[in-house]
Every structure is written in C-alpha cells, then in structure tokens.
C-alpha cells in the first residue's frame, strides 16, 4: 500500500482511539503502537463490526421491520405517503 494513501486512515484511527481512551480510561493509542491486531484494523474501517450494538440497526433480528429502518428512510416513506395523499385530494376536488 502506498504510504501517502495510508496516512489519512492512520490519523483518523488515532483520533478515534484517543477519544475512546479518554472515555474509558484505557490507553488504546499505546495498544495501536504495540501492533495490536484489532487496533490496526481501525485504519481501514472505524467501525469494528456491523452488529446492532455498533450501530447497524438492520442486523438486529429481534426488532420488527419498522424499527430496523433508519430515520432518513422513515422520512422518505412519510413524504411519499403525503405526496400520494395530496394527489388523491386534488383528484377529488376536480
């Protein structure tokens, strides 16, 4: 991998690990410097996994479909329903 492409990912990973270190009281930056595998994976992706605890609500099998969709998807569905309702009310007026 080219070093100039890797550097931004390393800097972002170090920022995230520093925030985690401040919040939890454990030195994750030191673990990064000592070549811990899971901290090195933070260079390519900031999210270590895609489970529901880490933020991907679609993988939560216990929730209903309505609870799995994001806020943006809910807004788009609501907007779509309102547009359809407006079309039907305009057709009824004519």
C-alpha positions as CSV (number, residue, x, y, z in Angstrom):
1,X,0.0,0.0,0.0
2,X,1.2,3.5,-0.8
3,X,2.2,5.4,2.4
4,X,0.6,8.7,1.3
5,X,-2.8,6.8,1.0
6,X,-2.4,5.1,4.3
7,X,-1.6,8.1,6.4
8,X,-5.1,9.7,6.4
9,X,-6.5,6.4,7.6
10,X,-3.9,6.1,10.4
11,X,-4.6,9.7,11.5
12,X,-8.4,9.1,11.7
13,X,-7.9,5.8,13.6
14,X,-5.6,7.5,16.1
15,X,-8.2,10.2,16.6
16,X,-10.9,7.6,17.3
17,X,-8.7,5.6,19.6
18,X,-7.7,8.8,21.5
19,X,-11.4,9.6,22.1
20,X,-12.0,6.0,23.3
21,X,-9.0,6.3,25.6
22,X,-10.3,9.5,27.1
23,X,-13.8,8.0,27.6
24,X,-12.8,4.6,29.0
25,X,-9.6,5.3,30.8
26,X,-7.6,2.7,28.9
27,X,-4.7,3.6,26.6
28,X,-5.8,2.4,23.2
29,X,-3.2,4.5,21.4
30,X,-0.5,2.6,23.2
31,X,-2.1,-0.7,22.0
32,X,-2.0,0.7,18.5
33,X,1.7,1.5,18.8
34,X,2.4,-2.0,20.1
35,X,0.7,-3.6,16.9
36,X,-2.5,-5.0,18.5
37,X,-4.5,-6.5,15.6
38,X,-7.9,-5.1,16.4
39,X,-6.5,-1.5,16.7
40,X,-4.7,-1.9,13.3
41,X,-8.0,-2.8,11.7
42,X,-9.2,0.6,12.7
43,X,-7.1,2.1,9.9
44,X,-9.3,0.6,7.2
45,X,-12.6,1.0,8.9
46,X,-13.6,2.9,12.0
47,X,-16.5,0.5,12.8
48,X,-15.1,-2.8,14.1
49,X,-18.2,-4.8,13.2
50,X,-21.7,-4.4,11.9
51,X,-23.8,-5.7,14.7
52,X,-26.7,-3.8,16.1
53,X,-24.6,-2.7,19.1
54,X,-22.2,-0.9,16.8
55,X,-24.9,1.0,15.0
56,X,-26.2,-1.1,12.1
57,X,-29.9,-1.5,13.1
58,X,-30.7,-3.7,10.1
59,X,-28.9,-6.6,11.7
60,X,-30.9,-6.7,14.8
61,X,-33.1,-9.8,14.4
62,X,-35.2,-9.1,17.5
63,X,-36.7,-5.9,16.2
64,X,-39.6,-5.6,13.8
65,X,-39.0,-4.3,10.2
66,X,-40.5,-1.0,11.2
67,X,-37.8,-0.5,13.9
68,X,-35.0,-1.6,11.6
69,X,-35.3,1.3,9.1
70,X,-33.3,4.4,9.6
71,X,-34.7,7.9,10.3
72,X,-34.0,9.0,6.8
73,X,-35.9,6.1,5.3
74,X,-38.9,6.8,7.6
75,X,-38.9,10.4,6.5
76,X,-38.8,9.4,2.8
77,X,-41.7,7.0,3.3
78,X,-43.7,9.6,5.1
79,X,-43.0,12.2,2.4
80,X,-44.1,9.6,-0.3
81,X,-47.3,8.9,1.6
82,X,-48.1,12.6,1.9
83,X,-47.5,13.2,-1.8
84,X,-49.8,10.3,-2.7
85,X,-52.5,11.7,-0.4
86,X,-52.1,15.2,-1.9
87,X,-52.6,13.7,-5.4
88,X,-55.8,11.9,-4.3
89,X,-57.2,15.1,-2.7
90,X,-56.5,17.1,-5.8
91,X,-58.2,14.5,-8.0
92,X,-61.3,14.5,-5.6
93,X,-61.6,18.3,-5.9
94,X,-61.7,18.2,-9.7
